[in-house]
């Protein structure tokens, strides 16, 4: 049992690992080869692959063979899909609650095929509702809402909220063929999220940039991996600045809450500086829409920011304040914080006032998700 340094720890960004055959079993032959499913081979290579409905990703890269797994490795794997094991892990790690996001479904939401994306995300939403029903005080699910069809997205938002899910994960960047979020066609979705007090989650990997961690397979692709990785990390900036801030979404919906999922904090000062520069210094050159407040202030008051273990988090705290930051473990992903949660949090937040520490490790998440 971990040494309990904090009374109530809420991970605002944790994950499940959905069974790779979840969609095949639930959707049957309805969509044929368009169905998201596991593959045993890709481009002549044997391995563990997953067809998202558009691309082929890899999974289980660092997973040991069954007969070679340690007890800890086995625990981490089972935590991804077994709620009983997950709750036991939470108790051992000193975690009161986890807000849970998908893994494979985060890849599916980005596909162009609206019919498959909607059906597959509905399958996931039903699965995570059932997963969290084991203990809704400990397991808090977020719905995955593809935006190909706004009327469908609004209906699914209402359905999943009624079933207890506490946030909407939307496409970070709309799928190909759909307008950007600056278009008011999406306003009914933002209105529904505002009405239901559901944060809109812009989570990494759900956009249109190709994540090399999961989609790259050969040396030619790996030669561009660092370029691709930075594109993935930076993708959120255009959506936030162009659509949610200068596009007026946050002005039109004054109580809508937006959460940046898994982007850490140290990118914030430069991004906020550049937005203010456009608003103030470039106003004679580009005709930006008028805003109700300073561009960077939206990041301090309307947008929430997820952090895991950013070693430069202090400069983010300085820019947006402690009240807008939520800690998340990213468990059980590759760089996540697990059984050692209480100790790691105490080390990361050393020197910060105890009351502020309590905000960061749980209080802010409780407020944002109404826990």
C-alpha angles and dihedrals in degrees: 000000000000121000104259109231096155127045098212121024117180119184104212092193119040130136146217125216104227117216105265091229094050094109096040090055095044100040100035116186096331094112100025113201090358090074118110105245146145120275127201093203139031127182091345095311123118116222147093109309135162128209108215096193090269112028139023118245131180127237138186092032095154097031115122122224114273094254092048101048121117120227089255093052091050091049092052092050094049092046087066096066110009114077093195092057090043093055091049089052091051092053092049092047095046095244118146099191141000127206101216131215131180132257111199093024089060085066094046095054090065097058121112096228103097096189094053094040092053095045093045095047090048088054089052093046091053090047095051091046088057092043093053094044088077088077116349092188090061103029115053116179132207120211120235108225119184112203102214089114116025096201090054091047092053092048092049091047091055093044095051094042089054088053092054106265111144108204144025119239103200130180108287086219118014117255121268112285093030124102121251119264091263085080112095091224086093095054094099089060094050089046091053092049091049092048093048093041092237117153115234105232120210099193126186117257094029095095134076102273114104113246108219092202091071108014105043116091112163143042094261090057094042089056086069096039099108091049090049093047092054090048089055092049093047099043095093093062095071093048093048097044102036101036114020098034112023090022088063101236093128091046094049092047104040098182098039111123124212126196124198104214120215099342096118122215113268095085092061103084095057093042092050092046091053094049091052090046091056092046096047112022102031098042093108091054104041122035102225120180114261115258130211091233143006110305095237091050091071087065089053098047113017106030124066123208129216121214133182110175107329106167089206095050091124092074089053092050088051091055104042104018129238095278094070098051127092125188118223130179099214085217127200095018128104099275098030132134113237137159090357092061099121094048095044092049092051090051095046095047098041111140095025116115113266094241091052090048089055090053093052097046097046119331097080092047091050089053096046096046097034093240 
